[in-house]
Amino acid sequence: MSELLSKCEEYYGTRNFYEVLNITEDASEKDIKKAYHKLSLFVHPDRVDESKKAVSTEKFKVLGKVYSVLQDSEKRRIYDESGEFDEDSYCGVNWMEYWRSMFKRISTEDIENYEKEYIGSETEIRDIKKSYVSSKGNMDIILESVPFSDCDSEPRIMEVVRKLIDNGELEEYDCFFNEPERKKNRRRRRWEAERREAERFKVTGMFSLLVLYVVLF
């Protein structure tokens, strides 16, 4: 297995480039770019604290590499037909500069508006479902994976999962609904410490505005 496919599976739970970006195989160029932009905002290294920066950087690189294949019509055609792609073609690419060259600066209000649009949407439900399945009901991983989620989101996420289980769309994991209180408390203490650290440096959970951009339509 190639290094990129291994990292796709490690960080996004799939080796399918379209599934990494949460798009269909018939997605338009505009849809691909929009999906890449939204996902890259959530894993951008500048929006996390130092303890998570290394993992976030790897996730960010994976998205850039996947996008570089799907945004090129010829590379995409080859990938669609054979699953093949040239890993050497993006060696040495500075993915931060690549990203910045594509997107323009936006405001906090733009991100807040997107957060309101995202929470409770079909996209969020799909993200919760995907994370629940890949993590086998591990709430720590789910909160790390689902955008705009934190410890205060737990009751709502549990409600979403319960409905999906009742509808026959998900398998029930005991560890999800009967998580030890000690683990819950440890997660909340960690989250509160990270929030205090973010406030100290005036960085919100959404992203530092110094490096925040929006897709060019």
Secondary structure in CASP SS format (residue, H / E / C, confidence):
PFRMAT SS
TARGET T0000
AUTHOR 0000-0000-0000
METHOD secondary structure of the structure
MODEL  1
M C 1.00
S C 1.00
E H 1.00
L H 1.00
L H 1.00
S H 1.00
K H 1.00
C H 1.00
E H 1.00
E H 1.00
Y H 1.00
Y H 1.00
G C 1.00
T C 1.00
R C 1.00
N C 1.00
F H 1.00
Y H 1.00
E H 1.00
V H 1.00
L C 1.00
N C 1.00
I C 1.00
T C 1.00
E C 1.00
D C 1.00
A C 1.00
S C 1.00
E H 1.00
K H 1.00
D H 1.00
I H 1.00
K H 1.00
K H 1.00
A H 1.00
Y H 1.00
H H 1.00
K H 1.00
L H 1.00
S H 1.00
L H 1.00
F H 1.00
V H 1.00
H C 1.00
P H 1.00
D H 1.00
R H 1.00
V C 1.00
D C 1.00
E H 1.00
S H 1.00
K H 1.00
K H 1.00
A H 1.00
V H 1.00
S H 1.00
T H 1.00
E H 1.00
K H 1.00
F H 1.00
K H 1.00
V H 1.00
L H 1.00
G H 1.00
K H 1.00
V H 1.00
Y H 1.00
S H 1.00
V H 1.00
L H 1.00
Q C 1.00
D C 1.00
S H 1.00
E H 1.00
K H 1.00
R H 1.00
R H 1.00
I H 1.00
Y H 1.00
D H 1.00
E H 1.00
S H 1.00
G C 1.00
E C 1.00
F C 1.00
D C 1.00
E H 1.00
D H 1.00
S H 1.00
Y H 1.00
C C 1.00
G C 1.00
V C 1.00
N C 1.00
W H 1.00
M H 1.00
E H 1.00
Y H 1.00
W H 1.00
R H 1.00
S C 1.00
M C 1.00
F E 1.00
K E 1.00
R E 1.00
I C 1.00
S C 1.00
T H 1.00
E H 1.00
D H 1.00
I H 1.00
E H 1.00
N H 1.00
Y H 1.00
E H 1.00
K H 1.00
E H 1.00
Y H 1.00
I C 1.00
G C 1.00
S C 1.00
E H 1.00
T H 1.00
E H 1.00
I H 1.00
R H 1.00
D H 1.00
I H 1.00
K H 1.00
K H 1.00
S H 1.00
Y H 1.00
V H 1.00
S H 1.00
S H 1.00
K C 1.00
G C 1.00
N C 1.00
M H 1.00
D H 1.00
I H 1.00
I H 1.00
L H 1.00
E H 1.00
S H 1.00
V C 1.00
P C 1.00
F C 1.00
S C 1.00
D C 1.00
C H 1.00
D H 1.00
S H 1.00
E H 1.00
P H 1.00
R H 1.00
I H 1.00
M H 1.00
E H 1.00
V H 1.00
V H 1.00
R H 1.00
K H 1.00
L H 1.00
I H 1.00
D H 1.00
N C 1.00
G C 1.00
E C 1.00
L C 1.00
E C 1.00
E C 1.00
Y C 1.00
D H 1.00
C H 1.00
F H 1.00
F H 1.00
N C 1.00
E C 1.00
P C 1.00
E H 1.00
R H 1.00
K H 1.00
K H 1.00
N H 1.00
R H 1.00
R H 1.00
R H 1.00
R H 1.00
R H 1.00
W H 1.00
E H 1.00
A H 1.00
E H 1.00
R H 1.00
R H 1.00
E H 1.00
A H 1.00
E H 1.00
R H 1.00
F C 1.00
K C 1.00
V C 1.00
T C 1.00
G C 1.00
M C 1.00
F C 1.00
S C 1.00
L H 1.00
L H 1.00
V H 1.00
L C 1.00
Y E 1.00
V E 1.00
V E 1.00
L C 1.00
F C 1.00
END
